[in-house]
Amino acid sequence: MAEIRKDHGDTQRSLAEKLNVVHFTVSSWEQGKSEPNHEMLVKICRLYHVSSDYLLGLSDVDPAYVRSKIDALCSEDQAFLKEVETFLRWRRSRTKPLR
């Protein structure tokens, strides 16, 4: 959760204020000492537009979150990423074992 919080420019204190909890609660979540209850989980997911699976570490990737980070890049960087993706797909297709 810390990475997502920081990506949105929030400190533990600012997130705590948005959620009406003390900052020690946010710290405890981020250190794995406790987990947000269902209500808090929903609020955090809505606030940062991420899935609960991603937030809780049950999934390594949240497509919506990745998409939002890509959309925040300038058009030149987005075009470069597309070129890298094309290259990686090409490289993978050339290294597939023959059956």
N, C-alpha and C positions, 0 to 999 in steps of 0.2 A: 504494500500500500504506500510505502514511503516514496517510491519512484513516481507513482501516479500523482500523489499529493504535490511533490516537488515540481513535476511537469506542469502542474496547474498553478504554480507560484504560491502555493499555500505552505505555511509553517504548521507545525503541530498545533500551535496555539490558535492560528486562524481557522484551521479545520475544526478544532474543538469548539470554537465560538459558533461556527456555522451549524454544528450539530448539537449545540447546547450541552456539551460535556466539558469536563476539565481536561486540560492538555495532558495530564498524566494518563488519562484513559486512552488517548490516541497513542501515546508513547508505549503503553502496555500492549496495544494491538500490534504495533509495528515491531515490537520485540518478541512477539509470539507468546507473551505471558497470558494473554486473554484474547478473546475474539469478540467482535461486535455482535450484539444480539440481532435478531431478524430485522427489527425496525431500523436500527442503525445501518445495517448492511444495505437495506433498500435505499436509505437516504444517501449513502456514499456512492452506490452504483448510479443513482440518478444524478447526483451532483457531478460526478466525473464521467458519466456516460460509458461505464464499463460493466461487464457481466460479473455476476457474483462468483462464478467459477474462476474467472481470472483473478479477481480480487482476493479470493481465498487460497490461491495457488493450486487449484484443482486443474487448471488449464494453463499451459505455458503461453498461449497466444489468445488475445481477444481481437478478432478481425476489425471490429468497430473502433477499438482504441488504436490499432495500428493504422487504420485508414485515416483517423483524425490526425495522427502525427504526420502522415504522408501529405495530407491535404494542407497542412500548415507550412510545408516547404514551398519555396519559390518554384515557378514553372521550370526553370532550368534544372534544378535539382530533381524534380519529379521526372523530367525527361531522362536524366542520367540514370536514375533508379530503374526506369523502364529498360534502358539499354543493358544494364547489369543483369536484370531479370532475363532478358532475351539471351544473353551470353550464357548464363548459368543453365538455362533450359537446353540450349544447344550443346553445351559441354556434357551435361548429363545424358543426353541422347546418344552421344558418341562413345560414352564409357559403359553403356549397358552391356552386360555379358551376353554372348550368343547362346542360343538354346538349341 
